[in-house]
Amino acid sequence: STAGRPPPPPPQPPPVLTETRSSAVNLAKPPRLLRHQKEEKNCGSCRKRVGLLGFKCRCRKLFCSQHRYPEEHRCSFDYKEFGRKILEQQNPVLESDKLENRV
């Protein structure tokens, strides 16, 4: 019954994605701590104990309410470069049509 049919095509591997939209977001994700490492509960700037009320920054440090903003604790994270990378990924370069006067 399969005499007139061609053989099925071989299975193709899944496409490889080099960059995804979520990769830009994952740049700022803090690393997971190992079992022997304890998470610090003090402000990275004034060393005040913050406990559960601390604010995590993209520079991977914990801060009190006074030092939670990047300008207040001399943040080492480059927000401009991070924003540029996101915009670059979301807005690919578009090329216009070479022939302007088509019929």
All heavy atoms as an XYZ file, in Angstrom:
833
protein
N       0.807     -1.189      0.000
C       0.000      0.000      0.000
C       0.861      1.268      0.000
O       0.357      2.343     -0.224
C      -0.934     -0.012      1.201
O      -0.176      0.068      2.372
N       2.150      1.170      0.287
C       3.041      2.339      0.267
C       3.881      2.359     -1.000
O       4.895      3.037     -1.066
C       3.969      2.315      1.487
O       4.754      1.134      1.441
C       3.198      2.415      2.770
N       3.465      1.644     -2.042
C       4.257      1.539     -3.263
C       4.325      2.871     -4.000
O       5.359      3.219     -4.557
C       3.667      0.468     -4.172
N       3.267      3.662     -4.024
C       3.253      4.907     -4.780
C       3.718      6.121     -3.987
O       3.911      7.199     -4.533
N       3.931      5.963     -2.705
C       4.304      7.104     -1.855
C       5.818      7.227     -1.713
O       6.509      6.226     -1.592
C       3.708      6.949     -0.454
C       2.223      7.003     -0.427
C       1.785      6.977      1.008
N       0.399      6.541      1.084
C      -0.208      6.215      2.182
N       0.458      6.227      3.316
N      -1.468      5.852      2.188
N       6.317      8.469     -1.665
C       7.755      8.644     -1.403
C       8.037      8.407      0.078
O       7.146      8.532      0.916
C       8.026     10.094     -1.791
C       6.717     10.781     -1.673
C       5.664      9.733     -1.975
N       9.250      8.077      0.438
C       9.570      7.851      1.864
C       9.448      9.162      2.642
O       9.648     10.247      2.095
C      11.019      7.357      1.839
C      11.578      7.843      0.545
C      10.420      7.905     -0.419
N       9.105      9.090      3.924
C       8.969     10.320      4.723
C      10.330     11.004      4.897
O      11.360     10.342      4.917
C       8.424      9.822      6.066
C       8.806      8.391      6.130
C       8.848      7.900      4.712
N      10.332     12.325      5.002
C      11.618     13.040      5.174
C      12.228     12.710      6.532
O      11.522     12.420      7.486
C      11.231     14.515      5.088
C       9.786     14.554      5.441
C       9.207     13.240      4.994
N      13.558     12.743      6.606
C      14.203     12.449      7.896
C      13.869     13.543      8.913
O      13.660     14.701      8.551
C      15.703     12.450      7.569
C      15.829     13.253      6.321
C      14.531     13.066      5.572
N      13.811     13.200     10.213
C      13.496     14.216     11.237
C      14.613     15.252     11.306
O      15.789     14.933     11.219
C      13.385     13.417     12.528
C      14.125     12.150     12.273
C      14.040     11.884     10.789
N      14.214     16.508     11.475
C      15.187     17.599     11.559
C      15.387     17.988     13.019
O      14.452     17.939     13.812
C      14.690     18.802     10.770
C      14.614     18.526      9.284
C      14.147     19.759      8.522
O      13.823     20.768      9.119
N      14.132     19.659      7.215
N      16.618     18.375     13.367
C      16.858     18.799     14.755
C      16.140     20.113     15.023
O      15.866     20.884     14.106
C      18.376     18.971     14.820
C      18.809     19.197     13.409
C      17.824     18.447     12.553
N      15.820     20.391     16.293
C      15.148     21.651     16.623
C      16.057     22.831     16.317
O      17.280     22.718     16.366
C      14.856     21.541     18.120
C      15.798     20.513     18.621
C      16.074     19.587     17.475
N      15.486     23.997     15.997
C      16.321     25.169     15.694
C      17.090     25.629     16.927
O      16.616     25.533     18.046
C      15.312     26.228     15.252
C      14.015     25.793     15.851
C      14.068     24.290     15.928
N      18.286     26.121     16.685
C      19.147     26.597     17.763
C      18.947     28.105     17.896
O      19.115     28.843     16.940
C      20.627     26.281     17.465
C      21.518     26.847     18.556
C      20.825     24.795     17.308
N      18.579     28.538     19.090
C      18.384     29.955     19.352
C      19.640     30.507     20.004
O      20.087     30.005     21.024
C      17.177     30.176     20.268
C      15.841     29.682     19.732
C      14.765     29.870     20.787
C      15.470     30.421     18.474
N      20.219     31.524     19.369
C      21.440     32.101     19.940
C      21.110     33.130     21.010
O      21.727     33.175     22.043
C      22.288     32.749     18.842
O      21.483     33.700     18.154
C      22.787     31.698     17.874
N      20.129     33.979     20.760
C      19.731     34.978     21.746
C      18.221     35.003     21.831
O      17.539     34.889     20.834
C      20.218     36.370     21.342
C      21.680     36.564     21.557
C      22.079     38.005     21.336
O      21.280     38.891     21.671
O      23.179     38.224     20.844
N      17.729     35.137     23.022
C      16.294     35.228     23.202
C      15.947     36.551     23.834
O      16.810     37.266     24.334
C      15.773     34.080     24.104
O      16.393     34.203     25.368
C      16.065     32.735     23.499
N      14.705     36.859     23.819
C      14.255     38.104     24.408
C      14.479     38.115     25.918
O      14.780     39.127     26.505
C      12.769     38.256     24.116
C      12.316     39.640     24.011
C      10.891     39.660     23.614
N      10.744     40.689     22.617
C       9.617     41.057     22.115
N       8.514     40.447     22.459
N       9.552     42.007     21.230
N      14.337     36.963     26.530
C      14.489     36.887     27.980
C      15.950     36.914     28.418
O      16.230     37.061     29.587
C      13.810     35.626     28.512
O      14.453     34.488     27.984
N      16.898     36.762     27.466
C      18.303     36.762     27.861
C      18.733     38.106     28.419
O      19.592     38.183     29.273
C      19.197     36.360     26.689
O      19.132     37.347     25.676
N      18.135     39.183     27.926
C      18.486     40.501     28.449
C      18.003     40.664     29.880
O      18.649     41.291     30.697
C      17.879     41.591     27.577
N      16.890     40.085     30.167
C      16.340     40.182     31.511
C      17.166     39.354     32.477
O      17.380     39.739     33.607
C      14.866     39.733     31.517
C      14.301     39.751     32.906
C      14.048     40.621     30.597
N      17.680     38.221     32.023
C      18.443     37.345     32.892
C      19.822     37.884     33.218
O      20.501     37.348     34.069
C      18.574     35.959     32.261
C      17.258     35.243     32.237
O      16.368     35.554     33.016
N      17.110     34.300     31.334
N      20.268     38.941     32.537
C      21.570     39.509     32.845
C      21.632     40.054     34.265
O      22.670     40.055     34.891
C      21.883     40.647     31.872
C      22.125     40.250     30.439
C      22.311     41.490     29.583
C      23.324     39.349     30.322
N      20.523     40.523     34.744
C      20.511     41.143     36.060
C      20.105     40.189     37.173
O      19.998     40.584     38.316
C      19.559     42.326     36.058
N      19.883     38.947     36.848
C      19.439     37.986     37.847
C      20.610     37.604     38.753
O      21.677     37.241     38.267
C      18.902     36.753     37.134
C      18.181     35.794     38.025
C      17.560     34.696     37.209
C      16.740     33.795     38.088
N      16.110     32.741     37.312
N      20.458     37.701     40.062
C      21.561     37.366     40.959
C      21.845     35.860     40.958
O      20.953     35.053     40.726
C      21.061     37.825     42.329
C      19.596     37.876     42.214
C      19.283     38.158     40.770
N      23.093     35.476     41.191
C      23.431     34.053     41.198
C      22.871     33.350     42.423
O      22.619     33.966     43.451
C      24.961     34.059     41.229
C      25.296     35.337     41.911
C      24.231     36.314     41.483
N      22.681     32.050     42.294
C      22.193     31.262     43.423
C      23.335     31.034     44.407
O      24.477     30.848     44.022
C      21.653     29.926     42.924
C      20.450     30.105     42.027
C      19.988     28.804     41.495
N      19.399     28.035     42.581
C      19.043     26.774     42.481
N      19.219     26.132     41.360
N      18.512     26.141     43.499
N      23.021     31.048     45.681
C      24.030     30.837     46.706
C      24.220     29.341     46.956
O      23.278     28.566     46.870
C      23.613     31.519     48.005
C      23.501     33.038     47.967
C      22.945     33.543     49.285
C      24.843     33.667     47.694
N      25.448     28.963     47.273
C      25.725     27.585     47.629
C      25.300     27.345     49.069
O      25.003     28.279     49.819
C      27.220     27.304     47.454
C      27.751     27.486     46.031
C      29.253     27.274     46.020
C      27.077     26.533     45.066
N      25.277     26.089     49.485
C      24.801     25.743     50.828
C      25.651     26.370     51.931
O      25.143     26.790     52.953
C      24.783     24.233     51.013
C      23.673     23.577     50.272
C      23.658     22.112     50.586
N      22.635     21.461     49.768
C      22.396     20.178     49.777
N      23.110     19.396     50.557
N      21.469     19.671     49.019
N      26.964     26.419     51.710
C      27.838     26.931     52.763
C      27.911     28.460     52.784
O      28.476     29.034     53.699
C      29.242     26.340     52.626
C      29.945     26.761     51.376
N      29.739     26.121     50.172
C      30.824     27.755     51.133
C      30.477     26.694     49.249
N      31.143     27.689     49.801
N      27.325     29.124     51.778
C      27.307     30.586     51.756
C      26.027     31.088     52.417
O      24.954     30.596     52.139
C      27.367     31.105     50.326
C      28.678     30.835     49.631
C      28.610     31.277     48.174
O      27.570     31.212     47.557
N      29.739     31.716     47.657
N      26.161     32.078     53.263
C      24.986     32.681     53.890
C      24.680     33.992     53.197
O      25.582     34.742     52.841
C      25.239     32.939     55.377
C      25.275     31.683     56.201
C      25.364     32.026     57.667
C      25.332     30.766     58.509
N      25.414     31.078     59.924
N      23.400     34.268     53.036
C      23.001     35.525     52.428
C      23.176     36.640     53.456
O      22.721     36.529     54.590
C      21.547     35.451     51.976
C      21.132     36.622     51.147
C      19.742     36.454     50.587
O      19.213     35.338     50.589
O      19.181     37.457     50.161
N      23.815     37.701     53.044
C      24.092     38.804     53.952
C      22.809     39.593     54.214
O      22.046     39.872     53.312
C      25.149     39.719     53.333
C      25.799     40.627     54.317
C      27.002     41.321     53.713
O      27.770     40.665     53.014
O      27.142     42.528     53.954
N      22.579     39.979     55.459
C      21.365     40.686     55.857
C      21.643     42.134     56.244
O      20.843     42.752     56.908
C      20.691     39.972     57.048
C      20.304     38.546     56.759
C      19.107     38.498     55.853
C      18.678     37.061     55.655
N      17.648     36.908     54.678
N      22.791     42.671     55.845
C      23.148     44.044     56.167
C      23.194     44.887     54.906
O      23.452     44.383     53.813
C      24.518     44.103     56.849
C      24.509     43.399     58.184
O      23.459     43.213     58.781
N      25.677     43.007     58.646
N      22.959     46.188     55.066
C      23.023     47.130     53.959
C      24.446     47.141     53.390
O      25.424     47.154     54.136
C      22.629     48.525     54.431
S      22.814     49.804     53.177
N      24.557     47.135     52.076
C      25.865     47.135     51.428
C      26.590     48.458     51.539
O      27.781     48.536     51.271
N      25.902     49.500     51.963
C      26.515     50.817     52.062
C      26.804     51.212     53.514
O      27.929     51.543     53.857
C      25.602     51.849     51.412
O      26.219     53.083     51.314
N      25.784     51.179     54.367
C      25.966     51.634     55.753
C      26.075     50.477     56.751
O      26.244     50.718     57.936
C      24.822     52.561     56.161
S      23.207     51.755     56.228
N      25.964     49.238     56.298
C      26.077     48.028     57.123
C      24.966     47.894     58.162
O      25.080     47.138     59.114
C      27.438     47.948     57.825
C      28.643     48.154     56.935
C      28.748     47.210     55.787
N      28.870     45.832     56.241
C      28.603     44.771     55.488
N      28.192     44.941     54.267
N      28.730     43.570     55.960
N      23.886     48.634     58.019
C      22.741     48.540     58.921
C      22.020     47.219     58.670
O      21.879     46.790     57.533
C      21.810     49.728     58.635
C      20.539     49.757     59.414
C      19.733     50.983     58.985
C      18.326     50.911     59.501
N      17.522     52.048     59.020
N      21.558     46.559     59.730
C      20.819     45.305     59.576
C      19.465     45.584     58.953
O      18.712     46.422     59.437
C      20.638     44.623     60.922
C      21.949     44.047     61.445
C      21.749     43.097     62.569
N      21.031     41.930     62.098
C      20.357     41.104     62.896
N      20.305     41.331     64.181
N      19.738     40.060     62.400
N      19.133     44.884     57.873
C      17.869     45.134     57.183
C      16.921     43.945     57.255
O      15.714     44.118     57.137
C      18.094     45.534     55.711
C      18.728     46.888     55.634
C      18.922     44.512     54.980
N      17.423     42.751     57.452
C      16.560     41.572     57.562
C      15.710     41.346     56.325
O      16.210     41.318     55.213
N      14.408     41.209     56.502
C      13.503     40.938     55.392
C      13.110     42.198     54.626
O      12.535     42.121     53.551
C      12.226     40.266     55.909
C      12.426     38.902     56.552
C      11.113     38.421     57.148
C      12.937     37.905     55.543
N      13.399     43.368     55.177
C      12.974     44.612     54.558
C      14.016     45.205     53.614
O      13.878     46.337     53.170
C      12.628     45.647     55.642
C      11.513     45.228     56.589
C      11.351     46.266     57.670
C      10.224     45.030     55.834
N      15.052     44.473     53.307
C      16.104     44.975     52.431
C      15.686     45.005     50.972
O      14.756     44.323     50.554
N      16.367     45.832     50.191
C      16.109     45.973     48.763
C      17.294     45.426     47.997
O      18.421     45.867     48.204
C      15.898     47.450     48.405
C      14.694     48.057     49.052
C      14.785     48.679     50.281
C      13.466     47.990     48.429
C      13.679     49.243     50.887
C      12.345     48.552     49.020
C      12.457     49.175     50.248
N      17.039     44.476     47.095
C      18.116     43.923     46.277
C      18.281     44.780     45.036
O      17.316     45.127     44.376
C      17.810     42.490     45.873
C      17.915     41.547     47.018
C      18.093     40.148     46.548
C      18.201     39.287     47.775
N      19.069     38.194     47.632
N      19.519     45.106     44.738
C      19.831     45.922     43.575
C      20.377     45.024     42.463
O      20.702     43.857     42.697
C      20.874     46.976     43.965
S      21.293     48.090     42.619
N      20.480     45.560     41.266
C      21.027     44.798     40.151
C      22.527     44.603     40.272
O      23.103     43.809     39.546
C      20.693     45.488     38.835
C      19.235     45.346     38.502
C      18.944     45.912     37.156
N      17.574     45.619     36.790
C      16.959     46.173     35.783
N      17.576     47.058     35.039
N      15.718     45.864     35.504
N      23.151     45.312     41.185
C      24.579     45.089     41.437
C      24.767     43.919     42.403
O      25.873     43.684     42.879
C      25.245     46.359     41.950
S      24.620     46.978     43.515
N      23.683     43.211     42.703
C      23.676     41.984     43.505
C      23.992     42.212     44.975
O      24.564     41.349     45.641
C      24.630     40.949     42.921
C      24.276     40.543     41.525
C      25.227     39.534     41.002
N      24.826     39.158     39.659
C      25.622     38.640     38.776
N      26.876     38.421     39.081
N      25.186     38.318     37.580
N      23.631     43.368     45.490
C      23.833     43.659     46.905
C      22.499     44.013     47.530
O      21.549     44.371     46.851
C      24.820     44.809     47.086
C      26.224     44.462     46.645
C      27.155     45.614     46.890
C      28.542     45.296     46.383
N      29.429     46.461     46.501
N      22.440     43.951     48.850
C      21.237     44.265     49.614
C      21.414     45.634     50.260
O      22.494     45.946     50.767
C      21.046     43.193     50.690
C      19.747     43.200     51.457
C      18.596     42.811     50.539
C      19.831     42.227     52.613
N      20.345     46.456     50.245
C      20.442     47.811     50.775
C      19.247     48.149     51.640
O      18.163     47.592     51.479
C      20.559     48.832     49.636
C      21.821     48.681     48.842
C      21.822     48.003     47.645
C      23.010     49.195     49.308
C      22.978     47.849     46.921
C      24.174     49.050     48.603
C      24.165     48.375     47.401
N      19.460     49.111     52.546
C      18.381     49.607     53.387
C      17.532     50.588     52.575
O      17.843     50.893     51.428
C      18.954     50.290     54.631
S      19.906     51.779     54.282
N      16.463     51.098     53.178
C      15.564     51.996     52.455
C      16.244     53.311     52.075
O      15.852     53.956     51.117
C      14.322     52.281     53.299
O      14.684     52.887     54.517
N      17.266     53.693     52.814
C      17.972     54.936     52.525
C      18.907     54.798     51.323
O      19.087     55.741     50.563
C      18.781     55.337     53.754
C      18.984     56.808     53.907
C      19.615     57.116     55.253
O      20.178     56.239     55.905
N      19.523     58.358     55.660
N      19.484     53.626     51.122
C      20.469     53.410     50.063
C      19.949     52.523     48.932
O      20.736     51.996     48.163
C      21.729     52.786     50.658
C      22.411     53.652     51.651
N      22.371     53.385     53.004
C      23.114     54.800     51.504
C      23.056     54.323     53.638
N      23.504     55.195     52.759
N      18.648     52.371     48.801
C      18.102     51.457     47.800
C      18.238     51.971     46.373
O      18.264     51.203     45.432
C      16.647     51.148     48.085
C      15.730     52.324     47.935
C      14.317     51.943     48.241
N      13.474     53.138     48.276
C      12.188     53.114     48.435
N      11.581     51.965     48.579
N      11.505     54.225     48.451
N      18.343     53.272     46.162
C      18.462     53.835     44.818
C      19.913     53.789     44.350
O      20.841     53.953     45.148
C      17.941     55.270     44.797
C      16.486     55.365     45.175
C      16.094     55.993     46.345
C      15.503     54.798     44.371
C      14.760     56.072     46.705
C      14.173     54.866     44.725
C      13.805     55.505     45.885
O      12.486     55.569     46.236
N      20.129     53.560     43.047
C      21.507     53.434     42.536
C      22.375     54.665     42.805
O      23.575     54.535     43.024
C      21.324     53.236     41.033
C      19.924     52.825     40.846
C      19.140     53.342     41.999
N      21.776     55.848     42.810
C      22.552     57.061     43.041
C      23.040     57.152     44.481
O      24.030     57.816     44.771
C      21.705     58.314     42.742
C      21.121     58.357     41.358
C      19.806     57.609     41.242
O      18.997     57.613     42.190
O      19.596     56.992     40.177
N      22.346     56.501     45.387
C      22.676     56.595     46.809
C      23.781     55.633     47.243
O      24.422     55.859     48.266
C      21.425     56.332     47.656
C      20.315     57.338     47.448
C      20.699     58.738     47.875
O      21.450     58.876     48.853
O      20.265     59.684     47.207
N      23.997     54.555     46.509
C      25.005     53.595     46.955
C      26.111     53.353     45.933
O      26.830     52.371     46.001
C      24.349     52.251     47.341
C      23.730     51.509     46.198
N      22.406     51.562     45.920
C      24.254     50.658     45.287
C      22.128     50.800     44.900
N      23.239     50.242     44.478
N      26.263     54.251     44.984
C      27.304     54.136     43.956
C      27.238     52.772     43.272
O      28.173     51.981     43.327
C      28.693     54.348     44.548
C      28.916     55.724     45.091
C      30.374     55.891     45.452
N      30.486     56.837     46.555
C      31.487     56.855     47.399
N      32.467     56.010     47.286
N      31.511     57.730     48.362
N      26.119     52.524     42.649
C      25.860     51.234     42.009
C      26.868     50.961     40.897
O      27.185     51.840     40.097
C      24.433     51.224     41.448
S      23.919     49.617     40.867
N      27.348     49.731     40.831
C      28.319     49.348     39.806
C      27.638     48.801     38.556
O      28.310     48.526     37.567
C      29.274     48.296     40.367
O      28.540     47.152     40.768
N      26.320     48.659     38.572
C      25.583     48.140     37.423
C      25.409     49.246     36.390
O      25.039     50.369     36.723
C      24.210     47.617     37.871
C      23.450     46.920     36.786
C      23.748     45.620     36.441
C      22.436     47.568     36.110
C      23.056     44.968     35.455
C      21.733     46.936     35.123
C      22.039     45.631     34.788
N      25.679     48.936     35.123
C      25.582     49.922     34.048
C      24.179     49.882     33.450
O      23.884     49.071     32.577
C      26.641     49.635     32.985
C      26.769     50.745     31.965
O      26.068     51.768     32.104
O      27.571     50.597     31.030
N      23.306     50.757     33.927
C      21.919     50.781     33.472
C      21.801     51.230     32.026
O      20.932     50.759     31.290
C      21.082     51.707     34.372
C      20.764     51.102     35.716
C      21.593     51.314     36.798
C      19.651     50.311     35.890
C      21.315     50.760     38.033
C      19.352     49.754     37.124
C      20.190     49.977     38.184
O      19.906     49.415     39.400
N      22.649     52.145     31.591
C      22.583     52.616     30.205
C      22.905     51.492     29.226
O      22.214     51.307     28.231
C      23.557     53.778     29.993
C      23.079     55.075     30.574
C      24.022     56.192     30.194
C      23.545     57.512     30.753
N      24.432     58.612     30.373
N      23.947     50.749     29.492
C      24.329     49.646     28.604
C      23.254     48.554     28.611
O      22.946     47.978     27.581
C      25.682     49.070     29.042
C      26.201     47.986     28.127
C      26.474     48.474     26.714
O      26.812     49.653     26.532
O      26.331     47.659     25.780
N      22.681     48.290     29.779
C      21.612     47.302     29.891
C      20.408     47.726     29.040
O      19.842     46.928     28.307
C      21.211     47.144     31.359
C      20.139     46.138     31.595
C      20.376     44.786     31.408
C      18.878     46.527     31.996
C      19.384     43.846     31.634
C      17.874     45.610     32.220
C      18.130     44.264     32.037
N      20.042     49.006     29.111
C      18.937     49.523     28.317
C      19.225     49.472     26.833
O      18.344     49.153     26.019
N      20.468     49.758     26.454
C      20.846     49.699     25.037
C      20.725     48.277     24.498
O      20.265     48.069     23.380
C      22.280     50.192     24.858
C      22.423     51.680     24.944
C      23.861     52.101     24.628
N      24.036     53.491     24.988
C      24.875     53.925     25.912
N      25.634     53.076     26.575
N      24.960     55.198     26.192
N      21.153     47.300     25.288
C      21.077     45.905     24.840
C      19.632     45.464     24.654
O      19.305     44.767     23.695
C      21.787     44.988     25.835
C      23.281     45.084     25.762
C      23.930     44.146     26.755
C      25.437     44.290     26.732
N      26.093     43.400     27.692
N      18.759     45.865     25.557
C      17.346     45.506     25.437
C      16.740     46.145     24.194
O      16.041     45.487     23.420
C      16.566     45.913     26.702
C      16.966     45.014     27.860
C      15.063     45.824     26.467
C      16.323     45.388     29.171
N      17.019     47.432     23.977
C      16.493     48.110     22.795
C      17.035     47.498     21.509
O      16.327     47.366     20.521
C      16.831     49.598     22.846
C      16.034     50.425     23.835
C      16.566     51.847     23.878
C      14.564     50.425     23.468
N      18.287     47.112     21.523
C      18.904     46.499     20.348
C      18.240     45.160     20.023
O      18.022     44.832     18.858
C      20.392     46.290     20.631
C      21.231     45.998     19.423
C      22.695     45.954     19.793
O      23.255     47.034     20.071
O      23.258     44.847     19.821
N      17.905     44.392     21.043
C      17.256     43.099     20.823
C      15.814     43.260     20.381
O      15.328     42.506     19.550
C      17.298     42.257     22.095
C      18.675     41.758     22.419
C      18.699     41.022     23.746
O      17.714     40.971     24.463
N      19.844     40.443     24.080
N      15.106     44.243     20.917
C      13.696     44.414     20.598
C      13.478     45.128     19.275
O      12.405     45.011     18.690
C      12.996     45.186     21.717
C      12.890     44.405     22.989
C      12.257     45.221     24.111
O      12.058     46.416     23.983
N      11.961     44.552     25.213
N      14.459     45.889     18.798
C      14.306     46.657     17.566
C      15.388     46.270     16.565
O      16.415     46.932     16.464
C      14.391     48.157     17.861
C      13.338     48.610     18.820
O      12.189     48.243     18.694
N      13.732     49.395     19.805
N      15.179     45.208     15.794
C      16.194     44.807     14.810
C      16.284     45.837     13.687
O      15.364     46.608     13.434
C      15.683     43.469     14.299
C      14.223     43.514     14.536
C      14.024     44.340     15.764
N      17.419     45.837     12.997
C      17.642     46.769     11.895
C      16.771     46.347     10.717
O      16.779     45.193     10.291
C      19.131     46.766     11.480
C      19.366     47.673     10.293
C      19.991     47.193     12.652
N      16.002     47.284     10.181
C      15.148     47.021      9.033
C      15.773     47.641      7.799
O      16.213     48.781      7.813
C      13.747     47.606      9.252
C      12.993     47.072     10.453
C      11.663     47.802     10.583
C      12.750     45.592     10.319
N      15.797     46.861      6.710
C      16.346     47.373      5.467
C      15.198     47.696      4.527
O      14.281     46.910      4.357
C      17.274     46.347      4.848
C      18.521     46.121      5.687
C      19.489     45.172      5.015
O      19.399     44.989      3.793
O      20.312     44.607      5.729
N      15.279     48.861      3.894
C      14.213     49.251      2.980
C      14.386     48.566      1.628
O      15.436     48.009      1.313
C      14.215     50.778      2.810
O      15.426     51.188      2.211
N      13.367     48.653      0.807
C      13.351     48.048     -0.513
C      14.334     48.789     -1.399
O      14.365     50.019     -1.440
C      11.936     48.117     -1.090
C      11.799     47.255     -2.312
O      12.684     46.428     -2.570
O      10.787     47.419     -3.019
N      15.163     48.058     -2.139
C      16.173     48.669     -3.010
C      15.531     49.344     -4.223
O      16.003     50.348     -4.704
C      17.185     47.619     -3.479
C      17.907     46.928     -2.355
C      18.959     47.804     -1.782
C      19.730     47.008     -0.737
N      20.461     47.768      0.167
N      14.455     48.768     -4.717
C      13.768     49.337     -5.888
C      12.576     50.152     -5.402
O      11.590     49.602     -4.921
C      13.319     48.222     -6.828
C      14.433     47.325     -7.374
C      13.850     46.190     -8.177
C      15.404     48.127     -8.222
N      12.655     51.451     -5.566
C      11.600     52.306     -5.058
C      10.371     52.353     -5.979
O       9.247     52.473     -5.521
C      12.126     53.730     -4.865
C      13.197     53.797     -3.791
C      13.797     55.182     -3.687
O      13.308     56.113     -4.350
O      14.765     55.325     -2.927
N      10.587     52.285     -7.297
C       9.492     52.466     -8.246
C       9.066     51.144     -8.873
O       9.246     50.913    -10.064
C       9.883     53.466     -9.342
C      10.222     54.814     -8.768
O       9.607     55.234     -7.792
N      11.197     55.507     -9.344
N       8.518     50.276     -8.107
C       8.010     48.994     -8.632
C       6.595     49.160     -9.120
O       5.839     49.976     -8.614
C       8.034     47.924     -7.557
C       9.401     47.437     -7.249
C       9.291     46.225     -6.396
N      10.634     45.760     -6.081
C      10.895     44.643     -5.503
N       9.923     43.857     -5.132
N      12.128     44.274     -5.264
N       6.225     48.369    -10.104
C       4.857     48.420    -10.624
C       3.995     47.440     -9.916
O       4.287     46.425     -9.485
C       4.849     48.141    -12.139
C       3.433     48.120    -12.663
C       5.691     49.169    -12.836
